[in-house]
Amino acid sequence: MSTTIVKEIGALVPTFKNDKIVILFGPQAPKELREMSVIHEFEDLTDEPLKVGGKIEFGDEVFTITAVGNKANDNFKELGHISIYFQENNEDILPGAVFASPDNFPTINEGTVIRFKD
C-alpha cells in the first residue's frame, strides 16, 4: 500500500469538479502548476502503486482503478504527479493518466490521506 497526505490545494482545483479530474503533484511542483494541483507528500510508496483493479482511497471514499497510462507509475514515483479521471475511459489513455470509478469527484481537504491499494 502507498500512502500520501494532502498538503495544499491549488485555487483552481475546484474548477475541475465538473470535469471530474484531480491532478496530484508532489511538493516540488512548479509554481505555475501548483494552483491547479493537489500537492501531496508521500508517507509510504510501493514500487508499482497504480494497477488496474487497485483501489484509491480519499479518506473514506473508495475508487477502483480502471486504466493506467504507461508512464503513470514512473511519473508518480519521480514527481508525485498523476492526473486521475473519475469517468469512463473512452479514448486513448495519456501516459500519466489514471481512470477510476465511480465517476464522483472526491472530497479533498488539506490533511486528507490518500491510499493506493492492490
C-alpha positions in Angstrom: 0.0 0.0 0.0 1.2 3.5 -0.8 0.1 6.4 1.4 0.3 10.1 0.8 -1.1 13.2 2.6 -2.6 16.3 1.0 -0.5 19.3 2.0 -2.0 22.1 -0.2 -5.0 22.5 -2.6 -4.5 24.9 -5.5 -7.0 27.6 -6.0 -8.2 26.2 -9.4 -8.7 22.6 -8.1 -12.5 23.1 -7.6 -12.9 24.2 -11.2 -12.1 20.6 -12.3 -15.0 19.2 -10.3 -17.4 19.2 -13.3 -14.8 17.5 -15.4 -14.1 15.1 -12.6 -10.3 15.4 -12.8 -7.8 15.6 -9.9 -4.2 16.5 -10.6 -1.8 15.3 -8.0 1.7 16.7 -7.7 4.5 16.3 -5.2 5.9 19.2 -3.1 8.4 20.1 -5.9 5.6 21.1 -8.3 6.5 24.2 -10.3 4.7 27.4 -9.3 2.6 27.6 -12.5 1.2 24.1 -11.8 0.5 24.5 -8.1 -2.7 26.4 -8.5 -4.3 23.6 -10.5 -2.9 20.7 -8.4 -3.4 18.9 -5.2 0.0 19.0 -3.6 0.8 15.9 -1.5 3.7 14.3 0.3 4.3 10.5 0.4 4.5 8.6 3.6 4.9 5.2 2.0 5.4 4.4 -1.6 5.4 0.9 -3.2 7.2 0.0 -6.4 4.0 0.0 -8.5 1.2 1.8 -6.7 -1.1 2.1 -9.7 -2.7 -1.0 -11.0 -5.9 -1.8 -12.9 -8.3 -3.2 -10.3 -6.4 -1.5 -7.5 -8.1 1.0 -5.1 -7.6 4.7 -4.5 -9.0 5.9 -1.2 -9.5 9.6 -0.5 -10.3 9.4 3.2 -13.4 7.1 3.4 -14.2 7.4 -0.3 -13.0 4.3 -2.3 -12.5 4.3 -6.1 -11.4 1.4 -8.4 -8.7 2.0 -10.9 -9.9 1.1 -14.4 -7.0 2.2 -16.6 -3.4 3.3 -16.0 -1.2 5.2 -18.6 2.1 3.7 -19.5 4.1 6.4 -17.6 1.8 6.9 -14.7 3.7 4.8 -12.2 7.1 6.4 -13.2 5.7 9.9 -13.0 4.0 9.3 -9.7 7.2 7.9 -8.1 9.5 10.6 -9.5 7.3 13.7 -9.4 4.3 12.6 -7.3 2.3 13.5 -10.5 -0.7 11.8 -12.0 -4.0 13.0 -13.4 -6.9 11.0 -12.1 -10.1 11.0 -14.2 -13.2 9.9 -12.4 -15.0 8.9 -15.6 -15.2 6.3 -18.3 -12.2 5.7 -20.4 -13.5 6.2 -24.0 -10.3 7.2 -25.7 -6.5 6.7 -25.8 -5.0 7.0 -22.3 -2.5 9.8 -21.8 0.8 8.4 -20.4 0.3 10.0 -17.0 -3.4 9.4 -16.7 -5.3 7.1 -14.3 -9.0 6.4 -14.7 -11.1 5.4 -11.7 -14.7 4.7 -10.9 -17.3 5.6 -9.7 -17.5 8.8 -11.5 -17.6 11.1 -8.4 -15.2 13.9 -7.6 -13.7 13.0 -4.3 -13.8 15.2 -1.2 -10.3 16.6 -0.7 -9.0 18.8 2.1 -5.6 19.7 3.5 -4.7 16.7 5.6 -6.7 14.2 3.6 -5.0 10.8 3.5 -4.9 9.2 0.1 -4.1 5.4 -0.1 -3.3 3.3 -3.1 -4.0 -0.4 -2.5 -3.7 -3.5 -4.7 
